[in-house]
Amino acid sequence: MPPIARRNLFHDKVRLIVTLTGITFAVVLMVVELGLFLGFSTTTTGLIDHSGADLWVASQRIPYIEQGGIFSERKLYQVRATPGVSSAEKYIARFGS
């Protein structure tokens, strides 16, 4: 480090401590946000990852997979009648108290 930069950095100790505190806070905040993102991603895709299904068929306008919707029996039989489909089952997800 050049001497002028070193002198400039260590000249005002209070400013140095405030700057290092801000940088440390920013790094900790980024790590926490990354942990939240990875946790939410794992939780959201856990249902699909552990199902073992090759293909999911859902009703129209379903905002996310955990919120089930009305799916007619007719559509289920159409899926079962499709060539190459060995089995099709209903998946019912509801919240209980």
C-alpha positions as CSV (number, residue, x, y, z in Angstrom):
1,M,0.0,0.0,0.0
2,P,1.5,3.4,-0.9
3,P,2.4,5.6,2.0
4,I,-0.1,8.3,1.2
5,A,-3.0,5.8,1.1
6,R,-1.9,4.2,4.4
7,R,-1.7,7.7,6.1
8,N,-5.1,8.6,4.6
9,L,-6.6,5.4,5.9
10,F,-5.3,5.4,9.4
11,H,-5.3,9.2,10.0
12,D,-8.9,9.4,11.3
13,K,-9.5,6.4,13.5
14,V,-13.2,7.2,14.0
15,R,-13.9,7.3,10.3
16,L,-12.0,4.1,9.7
17,I,-14.0,2.3,12.4
18,V,-17.3,3.6,11.0
19,T,-16.3,2.6,7.5
20,L,-15.3,-0.9,8.6
21,T,-18.5,-1.3,10.6
22,G,-20.6,-0.3,7.5
23,I,-18.7,-2.8,5.3
24,T,-19.1,-5.6,7.8
25,F,-22.8,-4.8,8.2
26,A,-23.3,-4.9,4.4
27,V,-21.5,-8.3,4.1
28,V,-23.5,-9.8,6.9
29,L,-26.8,-8.5,5.4
30,M,-25.9,-10.1,2.0
31,V,-25.1,-13.4,3.7
32,V,-28.5,-13.3,5.5
33,E,-30.4,-12.5,2.3
34,L,-28.6,-15.4,0.5
35,G,-29.6,-17.8,3.3
36,L,-33.2,-16.6,3.1
37,F,-33.2,-17.0,-0.7
38,L,-31.8,-20.6,-0.5
39,G,-34.1,-21.6,2.3
40,F,-37.2,-20.3,0.5
41,S,-36.1,-22.0,-2.8
42,T,-35.6,-25.3,-1.0
43,T,-38.9,-25.1,0.8
44,T,-40.8,-24.1,-2.3
45,T,-39.4,-26.9,-4.6
46,G,-39.4,-29.6,-1.8
47,L,-42.9,-30.8,-2.7
48,I,-42.0,-31.3,-6.4
49,D,-38.6,-32.7,-5.7
50,H,-39.8,-35.5,-3.4
51,S,-42.9,-36.4,-5.4
52,G,-41.1,-38.6,-8.0
53,A,-43.5,-37.4,-10.7
54,D,-42.2,-36.9,-14.3
55,L,-44.9,-34.4,-15.2
56,W,-47.3,-32.1,-13.3
57,V,-50.7,-31.1,-14.7
58,A,-52.5,-28.3,-12.9
59,S,-55.6,-26.2,-13.4
60,Q,-55.4,-22.8,-15.1
61,R,-54.6,-19.8,-13.0
62,I,-52.9,-21.6,-10.1
63,P,-50.5,-19.0,-8.6
64,Y,-48.3,-21.6,-6.9
65,I,-48.3,-25.4,-6.5
66,E,-49.1,-25.5,-2.8
67,Q,-52.4,-23.8,-3.4
68,G,-54.6,-26.4,-5.0
69,G,-57.5,-25.7,-7.3
70,I,-60.5,-27.4,-8.8
71,F,-59.4,-30.0,-11.4
72,S,-62.2,-31.9,-13.1
73,E,-62.4,-35.6,-13.4
74,R,-62.7,-35.3,-17.1
75,K,-59.2,-33.7,-17.4
76,L,-57.8,-36.5,-15.2
77,Y,-59.2,-39.1,-17.6
78,Q,-57.9,-37.2,-20.6
79,V,-54.4,-37.3,-19.0
80,R,-54.7,-41.0,-18.3
81,A,-55.8,-41.7,-21.9
82,T,-52.8,-39.9,-23.4
83,P,-50.4,-42.3,-25.1
84,G,-47.3,-42.9,-23.0
85,V,-48.9,-42.1,-19.6
86,S,-48.6,-45.1,-17.4
87,S,-50.5,-43.6,-14.4
88,A,-52.0,-40.3,-13.3
89,E,-53.2,-39.5,-9.8
90,K,-54.8,-36.6,-8.0
91,Y,-52.8,-34.7,-5.5
92,I,-54.9,-32.8,-3.0
93,A,-53.2,-30.2,-0.8
94,R,-55.1,-28.5,1.9
95,F,-54.3,-26.7,5.1
96,G,-55.6,-28.2,8.3
97,S,-55.9,-26.8,11.7
